[in-house]
């Protein structure tokens, strides 16, 4: 073995460590040479190749030797090389060198790190030092080494991460957050946790105290689409308007063709446009006026018009068509609030009136449309029951076309079940093919040779109409029963059961 051989041939660029047992000092012998070992000496290392660092490479040495101003190793009184125990040293391109006893190579010889354009190294200082440009670095500080360039490593600083620039395209922005308080590249003071947008197109390299939160794309606004925004904090927006926290507003094409939401703007949604023709209208609840919502109010809008609903606004019953009335139609209206009508008539809350056709009608916000009425055509044998809602009086209208008045309504006449059964058997409503219309005057087609006994509730008496072709009742009569007559009967006195008064 080399440690036991007396003669050791050390090749060029090789070295050995020799221990002198008399002084207990280890020295370095460098080749080329033929080394003759003495009896009190021992080879404890080698032959090993010298450390060779080519251009643009470096090596890290642990426990390096002390060197003087002439870069020569410092020896103690026993001729032993002094080491900086626990320390490290980075060495760059130089002549091949041997490691002194105690020195160690950390890792391998590695090439210097090349930092590409639009890239940077985040460096963290592990011990205080003064940089080449005179900057004082404190332990814990972080700074960037921006490319393009070759990074020359130092023991005092460690590479924390590689930062690459983010490309900001047109109609895009970067949301940046401050990691701590500092002044950004535009000399604007930022507080820890503060967020802002970078809208300049191109490559953006975040600073050492900045972090990229996300990339935000712009919303494209058209004539038919608007952006609904809400402020999360009081701030001044891109249009130089002060927005209060919680305030909502719209951004339309009139403001900008594209919009990138600010960090304090929350996108609620996209609003579509409403378009009214000249035959349409709508009622808006809680409309805006002078940039503020008018809660509890309503606004009528007629076509032709296009608009966006502002935040908080909503349509009552959606977009409606203009009400068209023909000659035999009318609208029953009721005032919900006092106002002056278009014909200069003063209407009070609760008033009822009618608009008769032919006409087009758009109800104001103070008016409620109760119903649309049409004239009821009546034959001479047809009628309806009409009730006056003010007096409660019920009357019969027959033999004419009739349009109910504002204070009138159709009244339903209820009959006993036995009478309903009789009417059903005689197919009173065979033309309609359904149940009896209770608002129509009751008619009864009496069969041949029969009489109908009618009970009048107004006078509390019975009667038998004669001669009888059909029974036609007003609001009071009822039908107690039907009585067959004698074959020769021509008068009520000839019936088997003559009429009698009913108590």
C-alpha positions in Angstrom: 0.0 0.0 0.0 1.1 3.6 -0.6 1.1 4.4 3.1 3.6 1.6 3.8 5.8 2.0 0.8 9.2 3.8 1.4 9.4 5.3 -2.0 6.3 7.0 -3.6 6.3 8.4 -7.1 4.0 11.4 -7.1 2.8 12.3 -10.7 2.4 15.9 -11.9 -0.8 17.5 -10.5 -1.0 15.0 -7.8 -0.3 15.4 -4.1 0.0 13.4 -0.9 -0.4 14.1 2.8 2.5 13.1 5.0 2.2 12.8 8.8 5.4 13.5 10.9 5.1 11.2 13.9 7.8 13.2 15.8 6.0 16.6 15.6 2.5 15.2 14.8 2.3 17.7 11.9 0.8 16.8 8.5 2.3 18.5 5.4 1.5 18.4 1.7 3.9 17.0 -0.9 3.1 18.0 -4.5 4.3 16.2 -7.6 6.0 15.6 -9.8 8.6 14.0 -7.4 9.8 10.7 -6.0 9.1 10.9 -2.3 11.2 8.7 0.1 9.3 8.1 3.3 11.3 8.3 6.6 10.7 5.9 9.4 9.0 8.5 11.5 6.7 9.6 8.7 3.4 8.1 7.5 1.4 8.6 4.3 -2.1 9.4 5.4 -3.6 10.6 2.1 -2.9 10.3 -1.6 -1.7 10.3 -4.1 -4.8 12.4 -5.1 -5.3 14.6 -8.1 -5.2 18.3 -7.6 -8.4 20.3 -7.8 -8.7 21.8 -11.3 -11.2 24.7 -11.8 -11.7 25.5 -15.5 -12.8 28.9 -16.8 -16.4 29.9 -15.8 -16.5 27.3 -13.0 -16.2 27.3 -9.3 -15.6 25.0 -6.3 -16.6 25.3 -2.7 -14.0 24.4 -0.1 -14.9 23.7 3.6 -12.4 24.4 6.4 -10.2 26.5 4.1 -6.7 27.7 5.2 -6.0 31.2 6.3 -4.1 33.2 3.7 -2.1 36.4 4.0 -2.1 39.5 1.9 0.1 37.6 -0.7 -2.5 34.8 -0.8 -0.1 32.4 0.8 -1.2 29.9 3.5 -0.6 31.0 7.1 1.4 28.4 9.2 1.5 28.2 12.9 4.7 27.7 14.9 4.7 24.0 14.2 4.5 24.6 10.5 0.9 23.4 10.4 -1.5 25.3 8.1 -4.1 27.2 10.0 -7.7 26.4 9.0 -10.9 28.3 9.3 -12.9 25.6 10.9 -16.6 25.5 10.1 -16.2 28.1 7.3 -16.4 27.8 3.6 -14.7 29.4 0.7 -15.6 29.7 -3.0 -12.7 29.4 -5.4 -12.8 30.3 -9.1 -10.6 29.7 -12.1 -6.9 29.2 -11.1 -4.0 26.9 -11.4 -4.5 23.4 -10.1 -4.1 23.3 -6.3 -3.8 20.7 -3.6 -6.1 20.5 -0.5 -4.3 21.1 2.8 -4.9 18.7 5.6 -8.4 19.4 6.9 -9.7 21.0 3.8 -12.5 19.3 1.9 -14.2 19.8 -1.5 -17.9 20.3 -1.1 -19.7 18.6 -3.9 -18.1 18.9 -7.3 -16.6 21.7 -9.5 -19.7 23.3 -11.0 -20.1 25.9 -13.8 -21.1 29.4 -13.0 -24.9 30.1 -13.2 -25.9 32.1 -16.3 -29.0 34.3 -15.7 -31.0 34.7 -18.9 -32.9 37.8 -20.0 -36.2 38.4 -18.2 -35.0 36.2 -15.4 -33.6 37.0 -11.9 -32.2 35.2 -8.9 -33.7 35.9 -5.5 -30.7 36.0 -3.1 -31.0 35.7 0.6 -28.1 37.1 2.8 -26.9 34.7 5.5 -24.2 36.9 7.0 -23.4 40.6 6.9 -21.1 41.9 4.2 -20.5 44.9 1.9 -21.1 44.3 -1.8 -18.8 45.3 -4.6 -20.8 48.5 -5.3 -20.6 49.5 -1.7 -24.1 48.3 -0.7 -24.3 47.0 2.9 -26.1 43.7 3.1 -27.6 42.5 6.4 -28.3 38.9 7.3 -31.9 38.2 6.3 -32.0 40.7 3.5 -33.2 39.6 0.1 -32.3 41.2 -3.3 -32.4 40.3 -7.0 -29.6 39.6 -9.4 -31.3 40.4 -12.8 -30.2 38.9 -16.1 -28.7 38.8 -18.6 -25.5 38.0 -16.8 -23.3 35.5 -15.0 -23.9 35.2 -11.3 -20.7 35.0 -9.2 -21.6 33.2 -6.0 -20.7 34.3 -2.5 -20.6 32.4 0.7 -22.6 35.3 2.4 -25.6 34.9 0.0 -27.7 31.9 -1.0 -29.9 31.5 -4.1 -33.5 31.2 -2.7 -35.3 30.9 -6.1 -35.3 31.7 -9.7 -37.8 34.4 -10.8 -39.0 34.6 -14.4 -40.7 37.6 -15.9 -44.4 37.3 -16.7 -45.5 38.4 -20.1 -48.4 40.9 -20.0 -50.4 40.8 -23.2 -52.7 43.6 -24.5 -55.9 43.7 -22.5 -54.3 42.0 -19.6 -53.0 43.0 -16.2 -51.0 41.5 -13.4 -52.3 41.6 -9.8 -49.2 42.3 -7.6 -49.1 41.9 -3.8 -46.5 43.6 -1.6 -44.7 41.1 0.7 -43.5 44.0 2.9 -43.5 47.8 2.9 -41.2 49.3 0.2 -41.1 51.7 -2.7 -41.9 50.1 -6.0 -40.2 50.8 -9.4 -42.4 53.9 -9.8 -41.4 55.3 -6.4 -44.8 54.6 -5.0 -44.8 53.6 -1.4 -46.5 50.2 -0.8 -47.6 48.6 2.4 -47.3 45.0 3.4 -50.3 43.1 1.9 -51.3 45.9 -0.5 -52.4 44.9 -4.0 -52.2 46.8 -7.3 -52.3 46.2 -11.0 -49.6 46.4 -13.6 -51.2 47.1 -17.0 -48.1 47.9 -19.1 -47.8 45.4 -21.9 -44.5 43.5 -22.1 -42.3 41.4 -19.8 -42.7 42.3 -16.1 -40.1 41.0 -13.6 -41.5 41.2 -10.0 -39.4 42.9 -7.5 -37.8 41.2 -4.5 -40.7 42.4 -2.3 -43.4 41.7 -4.8 -45.4 38.5 -5.6 -47.7 37.9 -8.6 -51.2 36.9 -7.4 -52.8 36.3 -10.8 -53.2 37.4 -14.4 -56.4 39.3 -15.1 -58.0 39.5 -18.5 -60.1 42.5 -19.6 -63.8 42.3 -20.2 -64.9 43.4 -23.7 -67.9 45.7 -23.6 -70.3 46.0 -26.5 -73.5 48.0 -27.2 -75.5 45.1 -25.8 -73.3 44.2 -22.8 -72.3 46.1 -19.7 -70.2 45.1 -16.6 -71.8 45.2 -13.1 -69.2 46.0 -10.5 -69.1 46.3 -6.7 -66.5 48.2 -4.6 -64.9 46.1 -1.8 -63.1 49.2 -0.4 -63.3 52.9 -0.8 -61.0 54.0 -3.6 -60.7 56.1 -6.8 -61.4 54.0 -9.9 -59.8 54.2 -13.4 -62.2 56.9 -14.4 -61.2 59.2 -11.5 -64.5 58.6 -9.7 -64.6 58.0 -5.9 -66.2 54.7 -5.1 -67.4 53.9 -1.6 -67.2 50.4 -0.1 -70.2 48.4 -1.1 -71.2 50.8 -3.9 -72.3 49.2 -7.2 -72.3 50.6 -10.7 -72.1 49.8 -14.4 -69.3 50.2 -16.9 -70.7 50.4 -20.4 -69.2 50.9 -23.9 -69.6 54.7 -23.3 -67.0 54.5 -20.6 -64.5 52.1 -22.3 -64.4 49.4 -24.9 -62.6 47.1 -22.6 -62.3 47.1 -18.8 -59.9 45.4 -16.4 -61.4 45.2 -12.9 -59.3 46.9 -10.3 -58.1 45.1 -7.2 -60.9 46.7 -5.2 -63.6 46.0 -7.8 -65.6 42.8 -7.6 -67.4 41.6 -10.8 -71.0 40.9 -9.9 -71.9 39.9 -13.5 -72.6 41.0 -17.0 -75.8 42.9 -17.7 -77.7 42.6 -21.0 -79.4 45.5 -22.7 -83.2 45.9 -22.9 -84.7 47.2 -26.1 -88.2 48.5 -26.3 -90.1 49.0 -29.6 -92.6 51.8 -30.2 -95.3 49.3 -29.2 -93.7 48.3 -25.8 -93.2 49.8 -22.4 -91.9 48.7 -19.0 -92.0 49.9 -15.4 -88.7 50.1 -13.5 -88.7 49.6 -9.7 -86.2 51.6 -7.6 -84.9 53.6 -10.6 -81.7 55.6 -10.5 -81.6 59.4 -10.6 -78.4 61.5 -10.7 -76.3 58.4 -10.1 -78.3 57.3 -6.9 -81.1 54.8 -6.5 -84.6 56.1 -5.7 -85.8 53.4 -3.4 -89.6 52.8 -3.3 -90.2 54.7 -6.5 -91.2 53.6 -10.0 -90.4 54.9 -13.5 -92.3 54.3 -16.7 -90.3 53.9 -19.9 -91.8 53.9 -23.4 -90.2 52.7 -26.6 -88.3 53.2 -28.8 -85.4 53.1 -26.3 -82.5 50.8 -25.3 -81.1 50.8 -21.8 -79.3 48.8 -19.1 -80.7 48.2 -15.7 -78.6 49.9 -13.1 -77.7 47.9 -9.9 -80.8 47.5 -7.7 -83.2 48.3 -10.5 -85.7 45.6 -11.6 -88.6 45.3 -14.1 -92.2 45.1 -12.8 -93.8 42.4 -15.0 -91.0 42.6 -17.5 -91.3 44.2 -20.9 -95.0 44.7 -21.8 -96.9 45.4 -25.0 -99.0 48.5 -25.4 -102.6 47.7 -24.6 -104.8 47.9 -27.7 -108.5 48.4 -27.3 -111.1 47.8 -30.1 -114.4 49.5 -30.4 -116.2 47.1 -28.1 -113.5 46.9 -25.4 -112.5 49.0 -22.4 -110.0 48.9 -19.5 -111.1 49.0 -15.9 -108.5 51.1 -14.0 -107.8 52.0 -10.4 -105.6 54.8 -9.0 -103.0 53.6 -6.6 -102.0 57.1 -5.8 -103.3 60.6 -6.4 -102.1 62.1 -9.7 -103.3 64.2 -12.7 -104.2 62.1 -15.8 -103.1 62.8 -19.3 -106.5 64.4 -20.0 -106.0 66.8 -17.0 -108.4 64.8 -14.9 -107.4 64.6 -11.2 -107.5 61.1 -9.9 -107.5 60.2 -6.2 -106.2 57.0 -4.7 -108.9 54.3 -5.0 -110.7 55.9 -7.9 -112.0 53.6 -10.5 -112.7 54.6 -14.1 -112.7 53.1 -17.6 -110.8 53.8 -20.8 -112.9 52.9 -23.9 -111.7 51.9 -27.3 -110.6 52.2 -30.0 -107.3 53.4 -28.4 -103.8 52.5 -27.4 -103.1 52.7 -23.7 -100.0 52.7 -21.6 -100.8 52.8 -17.8 -98.9 55.3 -15.7 -97.1 54.0 -12.6 -99.9 55.4 -10.4 -102.5 53.3 -12.2 -103.4 49.6 -11.7 -105.2 47.8 -14.6 -107.9 45.7 -13.0 -109.2 44.0 -16.0 -110.0 44.3 -19.7 -113.7 44.3 -20.5 -115.6 43.7 -23.7 -119.2 44.4 -24.6 -121.5 41.4 -23.9 -123.9 40.8 -26.8 -127.3 39.6 -25.5 -130.3 38.2 -27.5 -133.8 39.0 -26.5 -134.0 35.7 -24.7 -130.5 36.2 -23.0 -129.5 38.3 -20.0 -126.9 38.8 -17.4 -126.9 39.7 -13.7 -125.2 43.0 -12.9 -124.3 44.1 -9.4 -123.5 47.7 -8.4 -120.4 47.5 -6.0 -121.4 50.7 -4.3 -125.0 50.0 -3.5 -125.0 46.2 -3.7 -128.1 46.3 -5.9 -128.4 43.5 -8.4 -130.3 43.9 -11.6 -130.9 42.0 -14.9 -129.8 43.3 -18.3 -131.3 41.6 -21.3 -131.8 42.0 -25.0 -128.9 44.4 -25.7 -125.1 44.6 -26.0 -123.9 45.8 -22.6 -120.6 47.0 -21.3 -120.2 47.0 -17.6 -119.7 50.4 -15.9 -116.7 51.1 -13.6 -118.8 50.5 -10.5 -120.5 47.3 -11.8 -119.5 43.7 -11.9 -121.1 40.4 -13.0 -123.1 38.7 -10.2 -123.3 35.0 -9.9 -126.7 33.5 -9.1 -126.7 30.3 -7.0 -129.6 27.8 -7.3 -130.6 24.9 -5.2 -129.2 21.5 -6.2 -132.6 20.2 -7.3 -133.1 23.1 -9.6 -129.6 22.7 -11.0 -130.4 19.1 -11.7 -133.6 20.0 -13.5 -131.7 22.5 -15.7 -129.1 20.0 -16.4 -131.7 17.4 -17.6 -133.3 19.9 -20.0 -129.8 20.6 -21.6 -130.1 24.3 -21.0 -126.5 24.8 -21.9 -126.3 22.3 -24.8 -124.8 25.0 -27.0 -121.9 25.6 -24.6 -121.5 21.9 -23.8 -120.4 22.8 -20.2 -121.7 23.9 -16.8 -124.1 26.7 -16.4 -122.7 30.2 -16.5 -123.9 31.5 -13.2 -123.7 35.2 -14.3 -126.2 34.6 -17.1 -129.9 34.9 -16.5 -131.4 31.5 -16.0 -133.7 30.4 -18.8 -135.7 27.2 -18.8 -137.2 25.5 -21.9 -140.4 24.0 -20.7 -141.5 20.8 -22.4 -144.9 20.6 -24.2 -148.0 20.5 -22.0 -146.0 21.6 -18.9 -146.1 24.5 -16.6 -143.4 25.9 -14.4 -144.0 27.1 -10.9 -141.7 30.1 -10.1 -141.0 31.2 -6.6 -140.3 35.0 -6.2 -138.2 35.7 -3.2 -138.9 39.5 -3.4 -142.6 39.0 -2.7 -142.4 35.5 -1.2 -145.0 34.2 -3.6 -145.3 31.5 -6.3 -146.6 32.1 -9.9 -147.0 30.1 -13.1 -146.3 32.1 -16.2 -148.8 31.4 -19.0 -148.9 31.0 -22.0 -145.5 29.3 -21.5 -142.8 28.9 -24.2 -139.9 29.4 -21.9 -139.2 30.6 -18.3 -137.1 33.7 -18.0 -136.1 34.7 -14.5 -134.8 37.9 -12.9 -132.5 38.1 -9.9 -135.2 36.8 -7.4 -137.2 33.9 -8.9 -136.5 30.2 -8.1 -138.0 27.0 -9.7 -139.8 24.9 -7.2 -141.2 22.3 -9.5 -142.6 21.5 -13.0 -146.3 20.2 -13.3 -147.7 18.4 -16.3 -151.1 19.8 -17.6 -154.3 18.1 -18.8 -154.5 17.2 -22.4 -157.3 19.8 -23.0 -155.8 22.4 -20.7 -155.4 25.9 -22.3 -155.3 28.0 -19.2 -153.5 27.7 -15.8 -156.9 27.1 -14.2 -157.2 23.8 -16.1 -154.1 22.3 -14.6 -154.3 19.5 -12.2 -152.3 21.4 -9.6 -153.4 25.0 -9.7 -150.9 27.7 -8.6 -150.9 28.5 -5.0 -149.3 31.0 -2.7 -146.2 29.9 -1.0 -145.5 31.0 2.5 
